Every structure is written in structure tokens, then in C-alpha cells.
Amino acid sequence: MGFFDTRCMISGLSLKLSETVAVFLIQQGDILQPISLPIFGTYNRLGTIDCVEENINTVIVLNFFKSKIASGDIKVDWDEVDFDQVDNIEQLFEIVERGVTQNYASVLFNNMKIGFALIDKFIWNSIITVQHKEEPFPFQGLMLDVYQQYNDLEELSRQFFYLEMFMKENQMSWSLPSDHEQHYDEEISEFLDLAYVKFMNNPVIMNGIESYSKFILEEGNSI
């Protein structure tokens, strides 16, 4: 298939060469719900992320998937992979990516499709700096199953809570990456212009867009 790019779930900016935040999702009917805290890496131009920052969260998520596969709750329907040989989070992303970009049910939890969302890190960082009076809510749904035994994830939980609050306040919902074309300079600039127009009255997102613009356009990182 070759290289291809995609866009930030929140801003619509191109993720080509972008530091990227990923959140695993589960599809319940027509609704996508998060099942992981944020995982940080770089978009790899193959539909997912690599150069992942390994931490306790990535270990928890990988172990959860492996345990649910062993119990039969998660089915991996892809002949090209032996999940017993999957020993890091990047390999897990590669398997789930087949279901995101190829519309193939490669990973199912109790017959519900597993996918992920991708968010530009400049946008993420801008959102998580906004303070909220509310206390972070307890994990719900499958996230409770993933994290119920762990108490040392306060910073990632705070960031996730701030993102969820921002999405709720701005009537946004979780979604899978949907644009799988190659992004050249023209497309990257077009998506940037569209983001400026769409979010011109949203100072939080505009801060992230300005940081992204400086990185992409002023430092010559676009190809």
C-alpha cells in the first residue's frame, strides 16, 4: 500500500511527521468510547504511531490485551500475526491499524471492534493546559477493567480528563482516522488554513495551531 497520512481527530491538521497522541477506542453500536489513557509517539505514515514513549501505561494496556486474548474475550482475526509473539505496544498498534485503515475487524472485544484515535501533540498540549474546577471522574466502562488495579497514573488521568471535558464543552466525539491519502505541502497548508478558519474563535485550539504552524512551516519540517 505504501506510505499514507492522516489527520488529527480534533483539529483536522495533517499528522505527517507529527508527534502524535493515540487513545484506543471500542465501537459500541455507532458510538466510539475510549478504553485507554493517552499513548505518545510519532505518526509513522503507515496508519499508526511508532517511537512510542514506553511507560507504565503502555505496559498496562499491552498486558490487558494479552490477558483478554488468553481468556477469549478479545479475538484477533488476522492470519498474518501470532499474538503470542507481540511483545510491545507498537506491534499491538500495527494489528489494530488493519481494522482502522482497511475496515477489517482485526481485533474484536466481545464482537465489538477495537480502534484508536490520533491527535496532534501540539493540539493535545494546548488542551491539557486549560484548568478545570471539576475533579477527574472515575474510570467507566472498559477503562475501569483496564485500570482498576492501578493508582499511579494521576498525570495521564488528569490529561485524559481535561481532553474529555474539552470535547464535551465543544460538542466533539471520538472518531477513527478516516483520511488515508498522502499529504504533500499543498495539502498540509490547506488543512492548516481550514483549521485557522474553523477554530478562529477557539483560543485553546488556536494556541495549538500556532505551535503546529511554527513547527511545520517555519522550521521546514514539511516535505
N, C-alpha and C positions, 0 to 999 in steps of 0.2 A: 504493500500500500504506500510505502514511502513516508516522508515527513508530512505532518499536518499540524495545524494550530487550532486554538480555540479561544474563547473569550471569558472574561471574568463574570461570574454569576451576578454580582451586584452592579458593576459599572458598565459592562459591555466592552471594556478595554481588551486589547489583544494580550494574551499571556505569553506570546513568543518571547523567549529569553527572560521571562519574568520570574522572580521569586514568588512562589505560589503557596496558598494555604488550601489544604484539602480537608473535607469532612465527609466521612462515609455516611450514606443515606440508605434507607429502606423504603420501598414503594408499597404503600398500603392503599389499595384501590387506586384512586387518582392523586393521592397525596404522598409527597415525599417527606420523610421525617429523619432528622439526624440520629445517628447511633454512635457517633464518636466525637471526642473533643478534637480541636484542630491539630493537624499534622502539617509540618512545614517542610518545604522542599523547593524545587525549581521545575517549571514545566519542561518536559523532555521532548516536546514536538512529536510525541507518539501517543498522545491522548491522556497522559497521566503525569505524575511527578517522579523525579529521581533526586539524588543528592539530599535525601531525607535526613532531617535532624533527628537522630535516634535519641529517645528518652524513655522515661517510664511509661508514658502514654503509648508510644509505638509498641512497646513490649506487651502492654495490657491488651491492645487491640489485636495484635497478631495472635497472642495466646487465646483470646476469646474465639477468634475464627477457627483456630486449630481444634479447640475443645468442642466447639459446636459441630465441626465436621466429624470428629470422632464419635459424637453422640448421635449423629444422623440428622440433627436439626438443620444443618447447612449442607446443601448439595452443590457440588462443583461439577457442572456438566460441560466439561471441556477435555476431550481426549488427549490434547497435547500437553497436559500438565499432570504431574503426580504431586498432590498437595503434601504428601509426606516429605517431599524434597524442598518445600517452601520454608525457608528459614529466616526471611527478613521481610520487612513491611513493603519494600519496593516490589518484590515478587508478588505479594498479595495485590498491590495496586494493578500490576500488569494483568492479572487474571480478571479482576473486576472490570478493568477497562474494556475488555471484549464485550461485555454487556452494555457498556455506556456508548461506545462509538459504533458498534456493529449491531446494536439492538438484539443481542444474543443473550439468553438467560444463562450466563456462565456461572453465576453464583446466586443461589436462592436460599433464603431462610424461611422455613415452613412455607414454601412455594411463593414467597414474596421476594421480588428482585432486589438485589443489593447494587448500589451505585455509589457515586460520590459527587460532591460539588467542588468547584475550583474557584478561588477568589484571589485576585491580585493582592500581594502583601502590602503594597502601599495603601491600598484601599482598606485592607484589614486593620493596619496600624492606625489609620485615621479614625476608624470607627471605635476601636477599643480604648481610645484616649478620652472618650466622652464619658463623664461621670454620671452615675445613676444613683438615686436615693434608695431604690429598692435593693433588697438583699438578693443575691443569686438564688434562684429557685432550685429545689432538689431535682435530681435526675428523674426522668419519667420514661415509661415505655421500655424499649430495649436498652436504652442507655443505662437505666438502673441495673439491668442484668450485667452489662459490661463493667460498670464501675462500682458496684455496691460494696466491694471489699476494699476499696482504696480511698484513703483520706488525704493523700499528699499531692493533690492536683489543684490546689486553690487558684494559682495564677491562670492556668489553662481554663479552669471552670469560670473564672471571672471574665476572661476574654470571650469565651463562648456565650456567656450570659449577656454581655454587652452587645454582641452581634445579634443575638436573638431579639433583644429589646429594640435595637435599631431597625431590624427588619419588620418587627411588629408595628413600630411607630410610622414606618414608611410604606406599610402595606405590601411588603415583599414576601415572597415564598421561596422555599428551597427548590432548586431545579438542577438537572443534569446538564453538562456541557452539550451544546447542540450544533455548534459551528465547527466543522472539521476540515475546513479549507486551509490552504497555505496563505499566510498573511505576509504580503510584501509591504514596502514602505508606504505605498498608496493606501492600502487597507488599514494599516496601523494608524496613519494620520486621520483617515476617515472615521475610524472608531473613536479616536481621541476627540475629534470635533463634535461627534454625536454626543459623547459624554459631557463635554462642556455645555452643550445646549440643554441636554436633559436635566443636568444637575446644577444648573447655574444658580438656583435658589436654595441649594442644599450645601451649606458651608462645610459640613463634615466630609461629604464625598469630594467636594471641590479641593479640600486640602490634600486628599489622596491623589486626585487627578493631577494637581500641580507637581507633586513629588514624582509621579509617574512620568509626566511630560519632561521634567528636567532630566531624569534618568535616560529616557528613550531618545529624546530629540537633541538635548544639549551635549550629552556625553557620547553620542554616536554609537549607541548600543543597538540601534535598528540596523537590520541587514536588508 
